[in-house]
Amino acid sequence: MPAATYDLVDMSAVSTPVVTERSNTPVGQHILVVDDTDFARRSAGILIERGLKRPVRFADNGRSALEDITLCPPCAVVTDLQMPDMDGIELVEAIRKSYPHIPVVLMTAYGSAEVAMQALRVGAASYVGKGDLARMLVDTLTQVMGANAGHQKRRKIVGCQTSKRTEFTFDNDPELINPLLGMVQEDLIDFKIGDETTRTRISVAIQESLANALYHGNLECSSDLRQEDERVFYRLASERRRQAPYRYRKIHLHTSMTPHQARFVITDEGPGFDVSSLDKPFDPEDLLRIGGRGMLLIRTFMDEVSHNATGNQITLVKNA
């Protein structure tokens, strides 16, 4: 089996560590990185400090991580899967049980896809392949923490509604997605749908679905462009947001909430796609491919997922 490859930063260019292990950081502002390899810990920490401008703390296994969380709870945890003493899956389960408001992002290496899927099922919010850390870690953390932020502000509010339906129609503006997720989070809290980890996972699934509707549906940007250079993908998307017919297409979100179920219907105005391509079983290695991760997360985090015949509408259901 080939060794794991790391698409990280050039450590030789760093004369002194950018982050300090076990440093004193404000409660709730830092990110905890957990890995038994010093190089991986420090490289991930540098990416986080440079990309998110947040302080970083470190632990070399799951048990040390839990001790650190008890002393100084982070706003998110980034963890390897395969570690001594307490591995990543055990850590995810422990965090979900005792600290459900802290989202966990997995770092997956070659050959760990099956284990990563298990960790997603028990409570992880997302994942990044170790070969894609430099390209995807900061964006993934931004996504997860943005999805998680909405319900943090309203944890103590108890709703009194018996049902609620909302309809949104908006342009192809990615800046609208996180505020929209904040509103969805408020409804999930009011109707007591899941714990905080579950609500974060629901938000990630909706976020992925809205991104698919925007980029692949309305703007017709192929995910193949992201495999070589994501800048090409996003440059094309930016251009098409100003061009006809793409600029005139809308995204529609219908939500339906009861104390027993949350249902979300997302529709784009693009040409759709061949939904029969979704019939094949997911390959666990999709975890390590950019193009396959979105639908895998959606199906893992929701109880029911279906498309209409033309492929431009997806329905997500989460039961309480």
C-alpha positions in Angstrom: 0.0 0.0 0.0 1.5 3.4 -1.0 2.2 5.8 1.8 -0.1 8.8 2.3 0.9 11.9 0.4 0.5 15.4 1.8 -0.3 18.4 -0.4 0.7 20.8 2.4 3.0 23.7 2.8 6.7 23.9 2.3 8.0 23.6 5.9 11.5 24.5 4.8 10.3 28.0 4.1 9.2 28.4 7.7 12.2 29.3 9.9 10.2 29.2 13.2 6.8 27.6 13.9 3.9 29.9 13.1 1.9 28.2 15.9 2.9 27.1 19.3 1.6 23.8 20.8 -0.5 24.2 24.0 -0.4 27.9 23.6 -2.8 30.1 25.6 -5.7 31.0 23.3 -9.1 32.6 23.9 -11.9 30.1 24.7 -14.1 29.4 21.6 -11.8 31.3 19.2 -9.2 28.7 18.4 -9.2 25.4 16.4 -7.8 22.2 17.8 -5.7 20.1 15.5 -5.3 16.4 16.4 -2.7 14.1 14.7 0.0 11.8 16.0 2.4 13.1 13.3 4.2 16.4 14.2 4.6 17.4 10.5 0.9 16.9 9.8 -0.1 18.8 12.9 2.1 21.8 12.3 1.3 21.9 8.5 -2.4 21.9 9.2 -1.9 24.5 11.9 0.0 26.8 9.5 -2.8 26.6 6.9 -5.4 27.4 9.5 -3.5 30.4 10.9 -2.7 31.8 7.5 -6.1 31.1 5.9 -8.5 31.8 8.8 -6.4 34.1 11.0 -7.3 32.0 14.0 -5.1 30.6 16.8 -4.4 26.9 16.9 -3.9 24.3 19.7 -2.6 20.8 19.2 -3.0 17.3 20.5 -1.2 14.1 19.4 -4.1 11.6 20.1 -7.8 11.6 20.9 -7.4 11.3 24.7 -5.1 14.3 24.9 -7.6 16.2 22.6 -10.5 15.5 25.0 -8.4 16.8 27.9 -7.6 19.9 26.0 -11.3 20.5 25.0 -12.3 20.2 28.7 -9.7 22.9 29.6 -10.3 25.2 26.6 -13.2 24.4 24.3 -12.4 25.2 20.6 -14.7 26.5 17.9 -13.8 23.4 15.8 -11.7 20.3 15.8 -9.6 19.0 12.9 -8.5 15.4 13.5 -6.7 12.5 11.9 -8.4 9.1 11.9 -5.6 6.7 12.7 -4.0 7.5 16.0 -2.8 5.6 19.0 -4.6 5.4 22.4 -7.9 6.9 21.1 -8.5 7.1 17.3 -10.4 9.6 15.3 -13.7 7.7 15.4 -13.7 7.3 19.2 -12.8 11.0 19.4 -15.8 12.0 17.1 -18.2 9.9 19.2 -16.9 11.4 22.5 -17.1 15.0 21.2 -20.6 14.4 19.9 -21.7 13.0 23.3 -20.1 15.7 25.5 -19.6 18.7 23.2 -22.2 18.5 20.4 -21.8 22.2 19.6 -18.2 21.6 18.5 -18.0 20.5 14.8 -15.3 18.0 13.8 -13.5 17.8 10.4 -11.6 14.7 9.5 -8.3 14.4 7.8 -8.4 11.3 5.7 -5.3 9.5 4.1 -5.0 6.9 1.5 -6.7 3.6 2.4 -8.9 5.2 5.2 -12.0 5.9 3.2 -14.1 3.2 4.8 -13.1 4.4 8.3 -13.9 8.0 7.3 -17.4 7.0 6.2 -17.9 5.4 9.6 -16.7 8.6 11.3 -19.2 10.7 9.2 -22.0 8.4 10.3 -21.2 8.8 14.0 -21.0 12.6 14.0 -18.2 14.2 12.0 -19.3 17.4 10.1 -17.0 17.0 7.1 -13.7 15.7 5.9 -10.6 16.7 3.8 -8.2 14.3 2.1 -4.7 14.8 3.4 -3.5 15.2 -0.2 -5.9 18.2 -0.5 -5.3 20.0 2.8 -3.6 23.0 1.2 -6.5 23.4 -1.3 -9.5 22.5 0.8 -8.9 22.6 4.6 -9.6 26.4 5.0 -12.7 26.3 2.8 -14.0 23.2 4.5 -13.6 24.7 8.0 -15.2 28.0 6.8 -18.2 26.0 5.5 -18.6 23.9 8.7 -18.2 26.8 11.1 -20.5 29.0 9.0 -23.1 26.2 9.1 -22.6 25.8 12.8 -22.7 29.5 13.7 -26.5 30.1 13.2 -27.7 27.8 16.0 -24.9 28.9 18.5 -26.7 32.2 19.0 -30.1 30.6 19.6 -29.4 27.5 21.6 -31.7 28.6 24.5 -34.7 29.7 22.4 -37.6 27.2 22.4 -40.1 27.5 19.6 -43.8 27.2 20.1 -44.9 26.6 16.5 -46.5 23.3 15.5 -45.5 23.6 11.8 -43.8 26.1 9.5 -43.4 26.4 5.7 -41.1 28.9 4.0 -40.2 29.7 0.4 -37.1 31.5 -0.8 -36.2 32.5 -4.4 -32.8 34.1 -4.9 -30.1 34.9 -7.4 -26.9 32.9 -8.1 -25.0 34.7 -5.3 -22.9 32.4 -3.1 -22.8 35.1 -0.4 -26.5 34.5 0.3 -26.1 30.8 1.3 -24.7 31.2 4.9 -27.3 33.8 6.0 -30.0 31.5 4.6 -28.5 28.6 6.6 -28.7 30.7 9.7 -32.4 31.1 9.2 -32.8 27.4 8.6 -30.8 26.7 11.8 -33.2 28.9 13.8 -36.2 26.8 12.6 -34.4 23.5 13.4 -33.8 24.8 16.9 -37.4 25.9 17.3 -38.7 22.5 16.3 -36.0 20.6 18.3 -34.8 18.7 15.2 -31.7 16.8 16.3 -28.9 17.8 18.6 -26.3 20.5 17.6 -24.2 18.0 15.7 -27.2 16.8 13.7 -28.2 20.4 12.9 -24.7 21.2 11.7 -24.8 18.2 9.5 -28.2 19.2 8.1 -26.8 22.6 7.3 -23.8 21.0 5.5 -26.2 18.9 3.4 -28.3 21.9 2.4 -25.2 23.9 1.7 -23.8 21.3 -0.6 -27.2 21.1 -2.4 -27.5 24.8 -2.8 -23.9 25.0 -4.2 -24.8 22.2 -6.7 -27.9 24.1 -7.7 -25.9 27.3 -8.2 -22.7 26.1 -9.8 -23.7 22.9 -11.6 -27.4 23.6 -12.2 -27.9 27.3 -13.0 -24.3 28.2 -14.1 -23.6 24.7 -15.7 -20.0 24.6 -14.5 -18.7 21.0 -14.6 -17.0 19.7 -11.5 -14.3 18.2 -13.8 -12.8 21.8 -14.0 -12.1 21.6 -10.2 -9.9 18.5 -10.5 -7.0 20.4 -12.1 -7.3 24.0 -10.9 -10.3 25.3 -8.9 -9.5 28.8 -10.0 -10.7 27.9 -13.5 -14.0 26.6 -12.1 -14.7 29.7 -10.0 -13.6 32.1 -12.7 -16.0 30.5 -15.2 -18.8 30.7 -12.5 -18.1 34.4 -11.9 -18.2 35.1 -15.7 -21.5 33.2 -16.1 -23.2 35.0 -13.3 -23.0 38.1 -15.5 -24.0 36.4 -18.8 -27.3 35.4 -20.3 -29.1 33.0 -19.9 -27.3 32.0 -16.7 -27.7 35.3 -14.9 -31.5 35.2 -15.1 -31.9 31.8 -13.5 -33.0 31.5 -9.9 -32.7 29.1 -7.0 -35.8 28.1 -5.1 -35.8 26.6 -1.6 -39.0 25.3 0.1 -38.7 24.2 3.7 -41.3 22.4 5.8 -40.9 21.9 9.6 -42.8 20.0 12.2 -41.5 18.6 15.5 -41.2 15.2 13.8 -39.6 16.1 10.4 -37.6 18.7 8.4 -38.1 18.7 4.7 -36.1 20.8 2.2 -36.8 21.0 -1.6 -34.1 22.8 -3.7 -34.8 23.6 -7.3 -32.6 25.3 -9.9 -33.6 26.5 -13.4 -30.8 24.8 -15.2 -31.1 21.9 -17.7 -30.7 19.2 -15.1 -28.7 16.0 -15.4 -29.2 12.3 -15.9 -30.4 11.1 -12.5 -29.7 7.5 -13.4 -26.0 8.2 -12.8 -26.9 8.3 -9.1 -28.1 4.7 -9.0 -24.7 3.2 -8.8 -23.5 2.5 -5.2 -21.1 5.0 -3.8 -17.4 4.1 -3.8 -15.8 4.9 -0.4 -12.9 6.4 -2.4 -15.4 9.2 -3.4 -14.4 10.6 0.0 -11.0 11.4 -1.5 -12.3 12.9 -4.8 -13.5 16.4 -5.1 -16.3 15.6 -7.5 -17.9 12.8 -5.4 -17.8 14.3 -1.9 -20.9 16.6 -2.1 -23.5 13.9 -2.8 -21.9 11.5 -0.4 -22.2 14.1 2.4 -25.8 14.8 1.5 -26.8 11.1 1.5 -24.8 10.4 4.7 -26.3 13.3 6.7 -30.0 13.1 5.6 -32.5 10.3 6.1 -34.1 10.6 2.7 -32.7 12.1 -0.6 -34.5 12.1 -3.9 -34.4 13.9 -7.3 -37.1 14.7 -9.8 -36.9 13.1 -13.2 -35.0 16.0 -14.9 -32.4 16.3 -12.1 -32.9 20.0 -11.3 -34.7 19.4 -8.0 -33.5 17.6 -4.9 -35.6 16.8 -1.8 -33.9 16.3 1.6 -35.7 14.8 4.6 -34.4 14.6 8.2 -36.6 12.9 10.8 -36.6 14.0 14.4 
